[in-house]
Amino acid sequence: MTKAYGDNVVLENINTEIKQGDIIAIIGPSGCGKSTFIRTLNLLEQPTKGELYIDGENILEKGHDINKMRQKVGMVFQHFNLFPNMTILKNITLAPMKTKGISKEDAEKLAMSLLTRVGLEDKANAYPDTLSGGQKQRIAIVRALAMQPEILLFDEPTSALDPEMVQEVLNLMRDLATDGMTMVVVTHEMDFAREVANRVMFFDEKGIKQEGTPEDIFERPESDRLKNFLSKIV
């Protein structure tokens, strides 16, 4: 898969596979294409060429139902993207009711069970601007979970948070990993990549430069570029 903006090639000949149950951490310097890659996985960014398969279907084929595909692929953004004029409960129930046809009663029941799971059931009728950054990001994860996706994509989910709020979000992500949720996470949190992921991808200069277990990446880096990157952040 390749992604370019005019003559500017951002991703070149990406070739990888994500298996059910994988927890994949994507690391690398700023501007190397990490976020662009993860956004291509649910077509928020359209690949310039190549093929992209989900459940055996090439979602880049003409006529493919993108909205149906996105029901399987949840996305958690860096800056939460909650609707400020809606309560937390409405933020969570809107998509399941609108895109999956779930009744209001069932959607609210699911939303409340998820809010209870993350300890925020008392915030159901609050508005986003009354919540801390960590609470907003946990709500954003709950909103994605309410669609009952097969895979969750995280685009630097803790980078906009104050340091003391990072851990509560990472703890929730660890719980999801324990439950077997397939996750692809662009992150600068090396402890998460080392301890929770079963695979790590190091991106640099338009693509994946090394891919393997956390031990492969952190203890057996193959390139001077990866060694230099790790020396600055680990």
Secondary structure, DSSP 8 states (H G I E B T S, - for coil): -BEEETTEEEE-S------TT-EEEEE--TTSSHHHHHHHTTTSS--SBS--EETTEETTSTT--HHHHHTTEEEE-TT----TTS-HHHHHHHHHHHHS---HHHHHHHHHHHHHHTT-GGGTTS-GGGS-HHHHHHHHHHHHHTT--SEEEEESTTTTS-HHHHHHHHHHHHHHHHTT-EEEEE-S-HHHHHHT-SEEEEEETTEEEEEE-HHHHHHS--SHHHHHHHHHH-
